[in-house]
């Protein structure tokens, strides 16, 4: 079946935009390194009791000379609309265990890299329904990097992150890297009570990500799990009267704070920071489910509200997501895990709960999707 087309009206962004006013919560940066603090030789050889990187081809690089032009609008194909909802290929030989009653699953027996186009369509729909799926025993990290990149490209135009490191020659791969021997998490927690940062990735873009892939390269033996929250269930828990209040509201999402933080630690900004305006409630094009679409990391202001009004409503929504343990799940990073989630209907947070210097090295491939809309 031909892929379903989701059209996006042309909406070019200016190269430079003024930073919006601060929202109710500060931007938190807890996971990215910087060129000045990275020693490639030590990461390859190892540090003290910590062995060298398992995948040196994935070690981070920063090229200060790379400058990217503003992203242009594109037409996104939503492959989930083409999928067989019984998932005959994806789950043919699979063992499936739900992580909770309303978000997440763990799947064994399916090799993602072997899926046909029909199987990938099923993957897009299955993940949209489950919100996040941890696929165990995968060969993703062992593939040539370009093969993994091309797998992700099926699901949308690949996003190149404006500030994060990437493996040399593969800018489409976003790296989360905390090197061996790095115990600076304790420095961050000197004036913070926790490292939790609930967010959906790069929502400041006009067309933020949809089906997204995260796979581990090296992770601590314990700690460093990733938390996920269902923004669909978060929306459903609100009263009909409150849902009515949110109808038609839009919010500003900003990249400026992330760019400033990157420059502040001596790192790079490849593309001028932007802002985008998105509905506070968006609808998934394949499932028709409504989801809250705000996050404390990038959402700054509700359009048309005064600052105090905006801060009050956003703080309620952020706290609602933070406190919703009964619509959250926790994924432990076992070896050879690929986590696939739908950024349109979830938020997530890393947990920095280990302090013994074990390396945490994870790669993300981030296909962009349609421009968020409240109604489809």
N, C-alpha and C positions, 0 to 999 in steps of 0.2 A: 504494500500500500504506500502511496506517496506520502511523504511527511506533511504534517499539518503546518500551515503557514500562519505565523502571528506577525501582522504588519505593525510597524512603529512609525508614526508620523515623523518627518524630518524635524529635528530639534537640535541643531548644532550648538555646541557650547563655546563660549568665548575662551580664548587662551588664558586669560587672567580674570580672576574674580575676587572681590573683597571677601574677607573672612566674615562669617556671620557672628553674631553675639553668642556668648557662651550659653550652654544649656544648663539644666539643673545639676548634672554630674560632670566631673572633669574627664578629659580623655586620659586613659591609662595605657601606657606602653610597657609591656612586661616580657615580650618574647623575642624581639629582634636584636641581633648583634650589630656591630659596626666594623668597618674596615680596620680601624686602629686597634681594636681589641682582638682581632682574629689572627691566629698563627697557623697557617696551612701546614707547615712542616710538623708542628707538634700534634695537630689533629691527625695527620697521617701516621706518625710514629706512636702516638699515645702519650699520656701524661701520668706519671706515677703508676698507680695500680690500675689505671684506666687504659684499655687497649686502644689502638688506632681506629679510625673511622672504618666501619664495615663497607661503606660505599664512598670511597674518595672521589669518584666521578660526580657525586652529588654535593661535594663541599661547596660552600657559598663563595660567590664572587660579586664584587661591586665595581662597575665601570663608571667612573664619574664623567666620562666623555659622552656617554649615551644619553641623548635627549629625545624624548618622544613627542610627537605632535598630539593635539587633542583627539580623543576618540570620536569617530564619526558614527552616526546612527546606522544600524543594519537591520535586516529582516531576519528574525529568529524562527527556525523550524522547531516546533515542539513535538519531539518524537514520542512522548508519552501518549499523545492522542492516537498514535498508530498501533499501539500495543494490544496484544491479546490479553485481556484481564485475568485469564487463568494461568498465565506465565508458564506455558508448556516447555519452553527452552530454558529459561532462567532457573527454574526450580525443579527441573526434571530429576536430577539426582541429589537434590539438596536436603540437608537437615536444617530445619529452621527452628530457632528458639526466640520467642519474643523477649525483649529486654524488660518491658513493663506492659501494663495493660493498655496504654494509649500512645506510646512512642517507642520506636526502635525494634530492631531484630538483629540476631546473629545468624549468619548463614555459613554452612560448611558444605563442600561438595560441588560448588560452582566455581569454575575458573573464568574470571571476568575477561581475561585477555583472549579467550577462545570463542567468545560470543559472536554470533552472526549479527547482521544489522537488525534482524527481527528480535534477537535476544537483547540487543542494546535498547531497542524500543521498550521492551518489557522491563528492563532495568530502570529506565527513566520513570515509568509509571509506578513500578513497585516502590521505588524510593520516595516518590511523591506521596504515596499512600502511607508508607511506614515512617516517613520523615527522615530517618537515618537508619542505615544498615551497615553492620560490620561484617565484611566478608573475610573469613579466615583462610590461611594456607594459600595465599596468592603469590604469583610470580612477578608481580608488577615491578618491584624494586630491582629484579634481576634482568628485566628487559633492557635493551638499549634505550636510553632516555627518550630518544626521538619516537620510538614505538609507543611508549606510554603517552607522550604528547599527542600523537596522532589518534590514539584511542579516545582521549578526551575531546579532541576536536570534533568528533562526530556529534557531540551534544551542544555545540555552540561555538561562537567565536571565542578564542582563548584570550583571557585577560592577562596583560602584563602589568604586574604590580608597580606602582609609581615609586615605591621606596624600599622594598624588601630585596634581599639578595637572591640570586639564582645560580644554578650550576652554570659554569662557563659554557657559552654557546647555546644555552637553552633558556631564554628570558621568560618563556611561558610557564616555567616551573617556579612557583613561590616556595621559598624555603623557610622553615621554622627551625632555627639552629641555636642550641645552647651547648657550647663546647665542653669537652672533658676537662674537669678541674674547675669549672666555673661555679662558684658558690655565691654569686652576686644576688641571688634571690633573697638572701638574708638582708642585703642592703635595701632592696625594695620594700621589704616588710618592716623596716625600722620605723616608717611613718605611715604604714597601711596595716589594717587588720587582716586583710586577705588579698589574694591575687585574682579573684573572680572578676571577669570582664565579659558580660553577656553582650554578644553582638552577632550580626549577620555580616558577611564579608562585603567590604567595599560598597556599601549601600549609597555612597555619594556618587556613584556612576549613574548616568542616565539609564543604562541597561545593566543592572546588577546581575550577579551570578544566579544560575538555576542549579541543575545537577552538578555536584562538586565532588572531587576525589582527593582524599588525604591518605597517604601511605607512609608507614614508618620505615626508617632506615636503621637508626639506633635509638633506643628508649631506655629509661631507667628500669631496673628489675621490679621496682615498685614505685608508684607515684607517676605524675605527669599524665594522668587520665584526662579525657576530654568530656565535658558535660554538654548535653543538648537539651533544648526545651522546645516543645511543640507550640508554635505561635497560633496554630489552628485551635488547639485546645484552650490556649490562653484567651483567644477571642470568644470561644464557646462558653467559657465560664462567666463572662460578663452578662449582666441582666439585659433583656431585650431593650429596656429603656436606655441603658448606658450604650449599648451597641448603636442605638438610634442617634445618640449624641455624637458618636464618632463618624457617622455617615457624612461623606463629602469633605471631611477635614484632610488637609495636606500638611506635610512637615518638610522642613529643610534638612538635608543630610549634607555633611561637610567633610572634605578631605584636608582642610587647612591645618587642623590640629595634628594630624598624622604627619604631614609634611614638615611642620615646625619641629615636631619631636625628632624626626629623622635628622634634620639639619643640626639640631641641638646636641645630638650624640656623635656628630662628625660623619654622618652617613650621607646618602644621596637622595635627590629628588629627580626622577627621570622625566616627569610630566608635571606641568603646572597644576596645582590643586584646584579642584572644582567644587561646586555645590550643585545639588539636584533637588527638585521638589517631587515628593512621592506621596500617594495617598496613605493615610494612617492604617487603613484596612485595604488589603489587596486580595484578589481572587486568583487562584491557581488555574491556569488555562486547561489542564488535563483533568483535574479532579473536580473543579468547580467549588472547592472549599475556600472559605474566607479565613484570612489570617491577619493578626496584628503585624504591622510592618514599621516598627520603631525599635531603636536600640540605643542604649546609653552611650555607646562609643562614638556614633556618628550622627545621631539625630539631635538637632540643635534647637529648633523652634517650630511651633505650629503657625502656619501662615494665617495672618489676620488676627492673631491673639496678641495682647500685650505680654511683656516678658513674664510678669508674675502669674498671669493666667496660663501661659504656655508651660512655664516651669512646673506649676502645680499639676497640670494634667499629665505631662510627660513623666514626672516623678511617680505619680500613681501607677502609670502603665509600666514603667521600669521596675518598680517595687513589686508589682503584680507578677511579672515574669520571674524576677529574682526569687520570690517566695513560693513559686509554684512547684514545689518538690513532687507533687502528684501529677505533673505533666512534664517531668524531666527524666532523663536517663543518663547513665554514666558508662563510658566505653573505656575498658582497659586495653592498653596497647600490647597485645600478644605479638610474637614474631610473625612477620609476613601477613600483616593485617592491612586491608584497604577499607577505609570508611567512606561510604558514599552517602551524601545527604543532599537535601534540597534546600538551598539557601533562601528560597522564596517563602518557606513556611516554617523555618526554625531559627533559633539563635543558639549560640554555643559559647563555651569558655574553656580555655585550658586551665589546668590546676598546677600551680607551682608549689608542690608539697614535698619535694625532696631537696636535700641540702648537702649531699655527699659528693657532688661533682660529677655524677654520671651524666654522660652525653644524652641530649634529647635532640634528635635530628629527624625531621619529618618533611615530606614534600607534598605540595598541593598543586593540583591542576584544576583550573577555575574557568569553565565555560560560562560565558555570559548568556543571558536569556532576554526575554521581552521587557519592554518598559512596563513597570508596575501599573496596573489599573484596578480600580475598585470593582468594575463590572466588566465581564467578558461576553 
